[in-house]
Amino acid sequence: MCVNSFERFNGRRSGKGSQVAILAHGFGTDQTAWSALRPWFEARYDVVSFDLAGCGPSGADTYDFDRHGSLFGYADDLLEIMDDLALRDCVYVGHSMSGMIGAVAAVARPELFDRLVTVGASPRYLDDTGYTGGFQEADLENLFDSMSANYQAWVAGFAPMVVGVDNGQVVADFSRTLFQMRPDIALNTSRTIFNSDMRSLAAQLTRPVHVIQTAVDMAVPVQVGHWLEAAIPTATLDIIDAEGHLPHMTAPDEVIRILERCLSANVA
C-alpha cells in the first residue's frame, strides 16, 4: 500500500476553520509540543501537524542521513505534505528549527503560504562578524561530544537548561521526546541545525513573518530576533517577557496573546 508523506510523518488534522494552520515543532520535541496551543488554533483553523523526520514514535523510519543532513531536506518533506493535502494560502507556525524550514519552503513556493509565525527561530547559531548567534565553535563541539559520550546524561542536563524555567512537567515532556529520538539521529540533527546558516533567505521572504521570542533563551539570544526583524522585509517582532526556548509549552497564554493580535485578520 502506498503511504503518502502526511501519513508517513504521523500527520494529524483537526479543527473547525476554513484556512489551514500548519504547526511544525522544533528539535527534540514532536507534534505533542503544541498541546497547549492546539485548542486555540482548532477553534479558528483547519489544523495540520506532523512529526519531523527523526522525531516522534516512527522517527527512526522517517529519517535519512543524507536528505536530512540539511534543512532543505526537511523543507522538501514539508512541501510534499502540503502537496499531498493540496494545501494553499496557509498560516505556518514553526518553532526553532521549523521556523527556518518554513522559511526555506516559503522562499521556494511562496504561493503556498499566507504568512509565517516563528517561535524561537534562528538563521545561524554560531557567532559571526557583526552577528550574534550565541555560540562559538568550541561550545558546539562540547555539545556534540557530550551527546556522543552519554546521550542519557546529556538529555538530563540539556532538557531543564532549554526549558529555562522551573516547570517539572515540561522538563519531563521534553525529556520524553528527546529520549524518543535515536541517539545517532539526535546527534546528526543537532549538527545539521547548529552548523546551518540560513541568513541569505531572510531578504527573499515575501510573505508576512511574525517573529516571537522570549527575552531570555539559552539557544537563541534576543539579538537574533532583532536581526530577523531587520533582515526580513515583511517581519514584525514580539519579545515575550518570559524565559526559556519553549514558550509555547511554558508560557502558552503569552504566545496566544500575540497570536490573537498578529493573526487577527485571519481569524476575525
KALIN-V654169 format. One record per run of one state. SS is the DSSP state (helix for helix, strand for strand, loop for the rest). FROM is the first residue (numbers start at 1). TO is the last residue. If there is no record, write none. Layout:
SS:FROM:TO  SS:FROM:TO
//
This chain:
loop:1:4  helix:5:8  loop:9:11  strand:12:14  loop:15:19  strand:20:24  loop:25:30  helix:31:42  loop:43:45  strand:46:49  loop:50:58  helix:59:62  loop:63:66  helix:67:69  loop:70:70  helix:71:84  loop:85:89  strand:90:95  loop:96:96  helix:97:108  loop:109:109  helix:110:112  strand:113:119  loop:120:123  strand:124:124  loop:125:125  strand:126:126  loop:127:127  strand:128:128  loop:129:130  strand:131:131  loop:132:134  strand:135:135  loop:136:136  helix:137:149  loop:150:150  helix:151:163  loop:164:167  helix:168:180  loop:181:182  helix:183:194  loop:195:196  strand:197:197  loop:198:198  helix:199:204  loop:205:207  strand:208:216  loop:217:221  helix:222:231  loop:232:234  strand:235:243  loop:244:246  helix:247:250  loop:251:251  helix:252:262  loop:263:263  helix:264:267  loop:268:268
//
